[in-house]
Amino acid sequence: MIIGVISDTHSLVRPEALEYLAGSDIIVHAGDIGSDYVIRDLQAVCPVVAIRGNIDRGSFGDQFPKTEVVEADEKLIYMIHNIDEIDLDPVAAGFDVVVFGHSHMPSSKIREGVLYFNPGSAGPRRFKLPVALGKLYISKSGIAHETHLIA
């Protein structure tokens, strides 16, 4: 299963992001969506699971949960926007992956067998950070991931 991973779009959906996400079975958006048309544009590619970030407020933000769990090929993915706000132990909870955003900096690391994956920000460039998103490749036998730099 291919999971497109995007975060911190801040109301900007780049054509390059949509092109990269094409072929995904599902897209997960790790918050700071910004507007309804971001979700609409992503849903034109494939189904979307999204959580709210710190800029997703009011009635717009209320339609998205603060955290979400996605199951893919018997692997569990926990989604949270700001990793500093995690209030559970992913290992004890049985999660294989934690997807997060907020920092705008792509990162991936494995801790105690759990992949912590931040695709970076696919929205407006912030400071000198790259514009990025990623993919998770999930199978019953394992998990692989990649980060894709747009600009």
N, C-alpha and C positions, 0 to 999 in steps of 0.2 A: 504494500500500500504506500502511495506517495502522499505525504501531507505537506502542503505549502504552508510556510510559517511567515507571518508578516506582523509588524507592530509599528506603533507610533507613526501612522499615516498622516495624522493631523489634517484631515480633509483633502489630502492629495493622493490620487491614485495615478501613478506613472504608467504610461503604456508599456514601458520596459518591464515593470513589475507584473502586469497582466500577462505579458508574453512569457515570462519566466514561470509563472504559476500554471500556465496551460499544461494540461496533462496530469495535474494533481487530482487525487480522488476526493480530497477535502482540503479546505483552507482553514487554518486557525489564525485568528487575529488576537494578539496579546494586548490589546487596549490602546488608548489614545487614538480612537477611530476618527472622531471629529465631526462626521456628518453621515446621514443616511445614504447618500449616493456612494460612499466608499463601500458599504456593504452591498448595495445593488450592483456595483461594477464587479465586485469580487464574486457575487453569486452568478454572474453571467459566465464565469469560468467553471465553477462547481459549487457544491454546498459549502456553507461557511459556519463555523462556530466562533463566536466572538465574546470577549469579556470587556468590561469597561475599564478605562484608565482614568487618571486623575483629571484629564480635561473633559471627559465624557460626563457631563452634568445635566441636571434637570430631567425633563421628560425623555430627552434623547438618551441620556446615560442610564436612566432607570430601566430601560428595556433590556439591558445586558447585565448578567451576573458579575459579581466581583471576582469570582473564581469559577472554574469549570473543569470537569473531568471528561476526557475523550478516550474511548477504547478503540484500539486498532490492532487487529491480528493478535489478540490476547495480551497486548501491551497497554499499560495505563499511562496516560499523559495528564499531568496536572497543570492547569493554566492559571497564572496570576500576573498582574501587571508589574507590580513592584516587588521584587524578590525580598526586599527588606521587611515586607509585611507578611511573609509566610508564617502561618501559625500552626504548622503541623510538621511532623518528621516524615519526609517523603519515603524514606526507607521503611519505617514502621508501618506506614500507610499502604505500602506495596506499589508505589509508583515507579515506573521505569524512566520517565522523562518529566522534567519540569520546564515548561516553556514560559518565558517572561519577557518583558520589555523594559520601558521606562528610562533606561540609561542612554538609549540611542547608540550604544556601543555593542557591536556584535561580539558574542563570546560563547564558548562552549567548554565545559569541563565535566569530568566524571568524578563524582564523589560517592564513595561507598556503593558503587554500582549504578548510581542514578546519573543520567545525563542532564545537566543544567544547560539549557540552550536559549540564548537571546539572539534573535535574528538581526538585531540592530533596527535602525529607523528607515522605513521606506518613504517617509514624507519629506517635508522641506529639510534641506541641509541645515544642520546645527553646528555652529563653530566649524572645526575642521574634521568632524567625524564623517565617516563614509555613509553613503546611502546604500542600504543593504536589506536583504531578506534571505530566507533560506528554505530548505526542505529537509524533512525527515523521511527516511526510507525504512518502513517498518515491515518486518516479517516475523513469523513465529520463531525463527532462529536468531533474530537479532535486530539491532537498530543501527543505522548509519545516518549521517547528517552532512549537510553542506551549507556554507554561507555564500551568497552570491552578491557581489558588489555591483551596483548600478552605475554610480558616478563618484 
